[in-house]
Amino acid sequence: MLGALALLLIAAPSAFADFFTPENKGGSRNADDIQTLFVIAMIIGGVIFAGVEGVLVYSLIRFRRRRGGPEPAQIRGNTPLEMGWTVGAAVIVAILAVITFAFLGGITTPERSLPSGATAGNALQVASIDQASVPGGHSLEIHVNGQQYLWRYDYPAVRGQQVFGYYDMYVPVGTTVTLKITSSDVAHSWWIPKLGGKADAIPGHTNSTWFRINRPGIYAGECAELCGEGHADMRARVIAVPPAQFQAWLVRQAADIKDAQAKLSLARQIRGEGNP
């Protein structure tokens, strides 16, 4: 059974992510900070685990009952030892708290868009006040709505035309992207591992997160909250393109939506004229 399980895991290498660490590195600064913080906590936890397991194995071997030997001594307590591991645990928690708060600012506070990124003149908006403002004020704000079982992305309007898309989120490289995340039905969780931590999509509540991608690429993710029978199919992709290409996509998307709405309106009028 163990061999079969090992073969199944090997046959699905994506399940390993980055094996010992989250699949975070290389997408955005906040993802890199989360990765670093995780590694620090994992090393501290690994040292503790090795120490505890080492003492346990040593004790099991050194003080085991031997055949024909005397009954091992029963130790009822050791006050200095118990005080030592209590104080030690408190010190470790304090160290982890200090390290966490040292990284927390960089994880939660958006960074400045690059000079080569999109600017506020390209139909971009400024992040809202419930998340720290973006230095320089230039950012792209996208509203993310979780729906069973897909993601809807609402972009800034283009010449009064609402722009939205599903499944794939397009963003310009070098530009800080702020997300406002919610849900229209049940709890979901938007997660692109290489772009930062998970952000819950909760009906009636808006969560915020951010990322900045510095080179073109495709970043895959999924819903990280069990949301129904179609949960496994609720995938997501962020496609980062140069600012000029993003602007062209935004204009083209607005035109396609406007054309589709006009055709739908015409079809409804025709059906209405044909009704008795």
HUGIUR-V241206 format. One record per backbone hydrogen bond with DSSP energy under -0.5 kcal/mol. CO is the residue of the C=O (numbers start at 1). NH is the residue of the N-H. Records with the same first field share a line. If there is no record, write none. Layout:
# HUGIUR-V241206
CO=NH + NH
This chain:
# HUGIUR-V241206
1=5
2=6
3=7
4=8
5=9
6=10
7=11
8=12
9=12
12=15
13=16
14=17
16=19
18=20 + 21
21=18
22=24 + 25
24=27
28=32
29=33
30=34
31=35
32=36
33=37
34=38
35=39
36=40
37=41
38=42
39=43
40=44
41=45
42=46
43=47
44=48
45=49
46=50
47=51
48=52
49=53
50=54
51=55
52=56
53=57
54=58
55=59
56=60
57=61
58=62
59=63
61=64
64=66
66=69
73=75
74=76
78=82
79=83
80=84
81=85
82=86
83=87
84=88
85=89
86=90
87=91
88=92
89=93
90=94
91=95
92=96
93=97
94=98
95=99
96=100
97=101
98=102
99=103
100=104
101=105
103=107
104=108
105=109
108=110
114=117
119=122
120=124
125=139
128=131
134=137
135=113
137=139
139=141
140=142 + 178
142=144 + 180
143=145 + 154
144=182
145=152
146=184
147=149 + 150
150=147
151=167
152=145
153=155 + 165
154=143
155=163
157=159
158=161
160=162
161=158
163=155
165=153
166=168
167=237
168=170
169=239
171=241
172=175
174=114
175=213
176=140 + 178
177=211
178=142
179=181 + 209
180=144
181=207
182=146
183=204
186=185
188=201
189=191 + 224
190=199
191=193 + 222
192=195
193=196
194=28
199=190
200=202
201=188
202=183 + 205
205=207
207=181
209=179
211=177
213=174
217=240
218=220
219=238
221=236
222=191
228=231
230=233
231=234
233=235
234=223
236=221
237=169 + 239
238=219 + 240
239=171 + 241
240=217
241=173
242=246
243=247
244=248
245=249
246=250
247=251
248=252
249=253
250=254
251=255
252=256
253=257
254=258
255=259
256=260
257=261
258=262
259=263
260=264
261=265
262=266
263=267
264=268
265=269
266=270
267=271
268=272
269=273
270=274
271=275
272=275
